[in-house]
């Protein structure tokens, strides 16, 4: 679970394990319904390896998308911090240039 104000994961290891089981169950049911819809009722039950591969594809896709989202959020935070630093440096530079700050006192 993620705290919206800090972007920190606050879930305990036990909560994460429970979530993993819930996710696996969701992927398994989705695999069965999608495979049966595509190949006919009962096909998923007759081909458990296909169910496993479907689940692995879902996990891989989710992992990639989640990592991209986390990277994007991190990049945005770094960019915002760098813009703040640049703005502060501009303010200091302008102050020195306009004689408002004595560079010897800095």
C-alpha positions as CSV (number, residue, x, y, z in Angstrom):
1,X,0.0,0.0,0.0
2,X,1.3,3.5,-0.9
3,X,0.9,6.6,1.2
4,X,-0.3,9.3,-1.2
5,X,1.4,12.1,0.7
6,X,4.9,10.7,0.8
7,X,5.0,8.1,-2.1
8,X,6.4,5.6,0.3
9,X,5.3,2.0,0.4
10,X,3.9,1.5,3.9
11,X,2.7,-2.1,3.7
12,X,4.2,-4.7,5.9
13,X,5.8,-7.8,4.4
14,X,2.7,-9.8,5.5
15,X,0.4,-7.4,3.7
16,X,2.5,-7.5,0.6
17,X,2.4,-11.4,0.7
18,X,-1.3,-11.3,1.0
19,X,-1.5,-8.9,-1.9
20,X,0.6,-11.2,-4.0
21,X,-1.8,-14.1,-3.3
22,X,-4.8,-11.9,-4.2
23,X,-3.0,-10.8,-7.4
24,X,-2.1,-14.4,-8.4
25,X,-5.8,-15.4,-7.9
26,X,-7.0,-12.5,-10.0
27,X,-4.5,-13.4,-12.8
28,X,-5.5,-17.0,-12.6
29,X,-9.2,-16.3,-12.9
30,X,-8.6,-13.8,-15.7
31,X,-6.4,-16.3,-17.5
32,X,-9.1,-19.0,-17.3
33,X,-11.8,-16.7,-18.6
34,X,-9.7,-15.2,-21.4
35,X,-8.3,-18.5,-22.6
36,X,-11.7,-20.2,-22.5
37,X,-13.2,-17.3,-24.4
38,X,-10.5,-17.6,-27.1
39,X,-10.2,-21.4,-27.4
40,X,-13.5,-22.7,-26.0
41,X,-14.9,-23.7,-22.5
42,X,-12.6,-25.9,-20.5
43,X,-9.5,-25.3,-22.6
44,X,-7.7,-23.5,-19.8
45,X,-8.3,-26.4,-17.4
46,X,-7.0,-28.8,-20.0
47,X,-3.8,-26.7,-20.5
48,X,-2.6,-25.5,-17.1
49,X,0.8,-24.5,-18.7
50,X,-0.9,-22.0,-20.8
51,X,-2.6,-20.5,-17.7
52,X,0.8,-20.2,-16.1
53,X,2.3,-18.5,-19.2
54,X,-0.7,-16.1,-19.3
55,X,-0.1,-15.3,-15.6
56,X,3.6,-14.8,-16.2
57,X,2.9,-12.4,-19.1
58,X,0.5,-10.4,-16.9
59,X,3.0,-10.2,-14.1
60,X,5.8,-9.1,-16.5
61,X,3.6,-6.5,-18.1
62,X,2.4,-5.1,-14.8
63,X,6.0,-5.0,-13.4
64,X,7.2,-3.1,-16.5
65,X,4.4,-0.6,-16.3
66,X,4.8,-0.1,-12.5
67,X,8.5,0.5,-12.8
68,X,7.9,3.0,-15.6
69,X,5.4,4.8,-13.4
70,X,7.8,4.9,-10.4
71,X,10.6,6.1,-12.6
72,X,8.4,8.8,-14.1
73,X,7.3,10.0,-10.6
74,X,11.0,10.1,-9.5
75,X,12.1,12.0,-12.6
76,X,9.3,14.5,-12.1
77,X,10.4,15.1,-8.4
78,X,14.0,15.5,-9.4
79,X,13.1,17.9,-12.2
80,X,11.0,20.0,-9.8
81,X,13.9,20.1,-7.3
82,X,16.4,21.1,-10.0
83,X,14.0,23.9,-11.2
84,X,13.8,25.1,-7.6
85,X,17.6,25.1,-7.3
86,X,18.0,26.9,-10.6
87,X,15.5,29.6,-9.5
88,X,17.3,30.1,-6.3
89,X,20.6,30.4,-8.1
90,X,19.1,33.0,-10.5
91,X,17.8,35.0,-7.5
92,X,21.3,34.9,-5.9
93,X,22.9,35.9,-9.2
94,X,20.5,38.7,-9.8
95,X,21.0,40.0,-6.3
96,X,24.8,40.0,-6.7
97,X,24.5,41.6,-10.2
98,X,22.1,44.3,-8.9
99,X,24.3,45.0,-5.9
100,X,21.8,43.7,-3.4
101,X,24.1,41.0,-2.2
102,X,27.8,41.5,-1.4
103,X,29.6,38.5,-2.8
104,X,32.4,39.0,-0.2
105,X,29.9,38.4,2.6
106,X,28.6,35.2,1.1
